[in-house]
Amino acid sequence: MTEPDPVNHPPHYTVGGIETIDFIEAKQLPYHLGNVIKYVTRAQHKGSELADLKKAAWYLNRHIEQREAALSRVMAVPPHQFLPAWSNPLVCSLCNTDHTAVGGAR
């Protein structure tokens, strides 16, 4: 039997036949979600299980907060602002606003 490699293949990341980093990379997970997977998969195999689960929850909550903030920024822009300039009618059918003063008649 080979000796464990604590640097390249730590035993707490190789349990179950697939290394955690390989799973994270295969799924192309972003940083925060990769850390969620890392802490959940090692929780029962390294140090304090509860501490690792709390770390996973922290990263998941941070990811959710960032996604919600990004979504709220997108939702704050009125829908007609996403329309190309050439499609801007004299009176916008989405917000019932006369846009001729802003974009001019085309």
N, C-alpha and C positions, 0 to 999 in steps of 0.2 A: 504494500500500500504506500502511496506517495504521501509525503508530508504536506500539510495544509500550507497554502501560500497566502499569508495575511495581507499582502500588498495587492497582488494581481487577481486573486480568486479567494477572498475571505469566505470561510465556511458559512457565515450567516447570510451571505448573498447567493450561495450556490445550492441551497436546500431546494429540493423539488425537481432537480434535473435541468433547470434553465437558470442562467445567471441573471440577476435582476437587471443589470445594465443592458443585457441583450434584449430583454423584454421591452424595456423603456425605449431603446433605440428602434426596435422593430415596429413599435406602435407610434414612433415619432412624437412622443409626448413632450410638451413644453416643460420648462424647468420646474415650476411648482407642482405639476401633476407627477412628474418623474420622482420628485421627493416624496410625494404621498405614497407612491408604490414602494419606494425604497424603505421608508419607515414602517409601513404595514408589513412588508414581507420579512423584515428582520426582527420585528417586535418580539417574537417568541424565542429568538435565537441569540440575541445579544443584549446585554445590559438589562435595563428596566423596560418591561413590556409597556407599562402604562405611560412612561415618558415618551417612548417611540410613537405610541398611538396619539398622544397629545401633539407631538411634532407633526405627525401626518395631518391631524385635524387643523393645525395652524396653517400649514401650506395649502390645504384644500380651501379653507375659509379665505385666505388671501387671494387665491386664484378666483374664487367666486366674487369677491369684492371688486377685483380688477375687471372682471367680465361685466358685472353690473354697472360699474362706472363707465366703461366703454359704451355699453348699450344705452345708457342714459344720455351720453353725449350725442350719439347718433339720433336718438329719439327727440332730442331738443331742437333739431334742425327741421323746419317745416318741410313736408314732402315735396312741395313744388320747387324747392331749391336744388333738388336732385335732377330736375328736368333739364335737358340741354337748352341752350339759349334759343335755338331756332324753333323749339316747340312751345315757347312762351306765348300764349294767346294774349289778346288785349285784356281779357278778364280771366283770371286763372280759375279753372273749374274746380280746383281743389280747395282754394281758400277764398274764392270770390273777391279777389283783390285785383285792381287795375294795375298792371305792371308796366304800362307804357312809359311812365316817368322813370322807371329804373332801367329797363332794357330797351325801350323804344320799340316802335312798331317795326316789324320785319316784312 
